Amino acid sequence: MQKSIWEDIVLPVFPTLDKDIETEVLVIGAGISGLLIADRLRKEGKKVIVVEKNRVGGERTKFTTATITALEDIRYGDLINKYGMEFAKTYLMANIGAIQKYRDLSETLDFDFESVSSYKYAKTEWEREELLKEYQAILSLDYPVKWIDHWEYDMDITGAIELENQGQMNPLRLIQNLVSGLTIYEQTKIEKIQNHVAYTKEHIIQAKYIIVSTGYPFVRRKGLYFTKLIQNKSYVAVIKDDTLPKGNAVGWNAEDIYFRTYKEYYIFGGNDHRVGQERKGYIPILSYILKKYPNKEVEYHWVNEDTISSDGIAYIGKFCNSMPDVFVATGFNLWGMTKAMIASEIICDTILQKENEYEWIFNPKRKPSLSFFIKNMGIAIRELLLPTTKRCGHLGCGLHYNKQEHTYECLCHGSKYDEKGNLIFNPAIHNKKKD
Ligand SMILES: Cc1cc2nc3c(=O)[nH]c(=O)nc-3n(C[C@H](O)[C@H](O)[C@H](O)COP(=O)(O)OP(=O)(O)OC[C@H]3O[C@@H](n4cnc5c(N)ncnc54)[C@H](O)[C@@H]3O)c2cc1C
């Protein structure tokens, strides 16, 4: 059975909402983004309530690998070409600032934060050439980056870039710390928002500000998030090995194997792909481990998903024009540790009416990229016409059975159900009725 390495942490249990309430700020979703936002606003003296449909720890956060790095899948060279130097530099500095915020937090909270180097590696000659261009791109942003031809890790590479002073942590230890000062209701699902009111099945919560930090927003039409967000999966396996230097790395391509160290463990992930697609599952990672470490046992393994934005940049800020006091943090593209921290800064500054230097980069009201929109409209039409009785409760696309995970998955927007029809992942909001 899948279990993440973080799940041994025991998190406190919180009550379920049993009456109508009023608050200044309502945060919906108790994953890393919701809790960092709630923590910052509480420290600023705001009256904050967090509601969570399951348990604190997040659907995505408890299954992350929790590297905190500016070396993510997005390439700074591409950002420079597409949006210019100022955009690329601001994006980079938003990430670096987020890492520093975690470092600052670790001075008062213990969540196994480590300052380590992050790497991006190439495994072919062609990738080496491309990575050299990326190295030059980061240098042109005036940020210290190193080129290395060899490293101490036992993965064969043709070269890598290194950023020093990045981070990694235990995400559930951070959450254990964050929840202690907050008012939280668990098993409390919001089904609808109208301006300043959020509705569960039985109760209402009135709030001056509402933050939707639920992974994929459950609000169906407002903001048109279904036109600009899909979900991708990533697979993880963990072995014991404490002989390697502390640090983390990603490959040139998003689906390449990535890794990080944690205490005496070595965590591998990869084979990222769209939810609902048949791919090789754990096979690429397990084959790699078997080849390199034939005598090691896999101690933990898990697969999970995250929201993917149309242009690779997260959506953080005001939800839509018609709900000016509702905010969103989503589209983290499997890089949610930095983005959750950035979201806590941007959303809190906006509520506190302070300037924020990164806000313009992540503006959720920007239009989806045309190629993304056209491709996904095509997929949605095909999936809506799929001849099956198993349909997603979100927009009605046909569901695909995943034999490995025994789940039903929606290719359109990544909703996921167990075999009994219980909802595992947004954007659908209800379990499926028996058909
Ligand atoms: C395998 C894997 C590895 C990853 N590794 C990294 C990494 O190394 N570094 C990195 O930066 N990122 C990584 N990520 C991405 C990162 O884990 C996510 O971006 C991040 O955890 C998202 O946090 P969140 O708070 O937005 O969502 P979540 O953690 O999913 O929290 C959202 C919460 O909202 C709740 N909710 C949903 N709907 C409702 C509702 N209607 N009412 C009330 N509550 C609701 C959910 O139950 C959930 O608890 C990885 C992702 C995966 C899948």
The ligand as an ORCA input file, in Angstrom:
! r2SCAN-3c Opt
* xyz 0 1
  C       4.935     13.287     -6.190
  C       5.034     14.778     -6.013
  C       6.242     15.328     -5.649
  C       6.345     16.706     -5.460
  N       7.542     17.223     -5.071
  C       7.664     18.562     -4.915
  C       8.907     19.117     -4.515
  O       9.903     18.408     -4.305
  N       8.978     20.454     -4.368
  C       7.912     21.264     -4.596
  O       8.039     22.481     -4.479
  N       6.704     20.754     -4.936
  C       6.549     19.420     -5.110
  N       5.343     18.898     -5.461
  C       4.182     19.785     -5.587
  C       3.580     20.107     -4.213
  O       3.442     18.923     -3.465
  C       2.211     20.774     -4.370
  O       2.315     21.824     -5.293
  C       1.701     21.339     -3.055
  O       1.749     20.352     -2.054
  C       0.278     21.840     -3.229
  O      -0.165     22.312     -1.979
  P      -1.629     22.890     -1.819
  O      -1.746     23.420     -0.451
  O      -1.922     23.801     -2.952
  O      -2.600     21.638     -2.077
  P      -3.023     20.453     -1.092
  O      -1.895     19.984     -0.289
  O      -3.713     19.451     -1.942
  O      -4.062     21.134     -0.116
  C      -5.348     21.501     -0.554
  C      -6.345     21.079      0.521
  O      -7.630     21.587      0.178
  C      -8.594     20.659      0.621
  N      -9.842     20.882     -0.118
  C     -10.069     20.656     -1.420
  N     -11.332     21.012     -1.733
  C     -11.906     21.486     -0.597
  C     -13.201     21.982     -0.293
  N     -14.152     22.068     -1.223
  N     -13.465     22.377      0.989
  C     -12.494     22.278      1.945
  N     -11.251     21.805      1.702
  C     -10.958     21.405      0.441
  C      -7.965     19.315      0.312
  O      -8.538     18.260      1.050
  C      -6.506     19.576      0.647
  O      -6.224     19.175      1.970
  C       5.216     17.531     -5.667
  C       4.000     16.973     -6.051
  C       3.911     15.609     -6.236
  C       2.600     15.040     -6.700
*
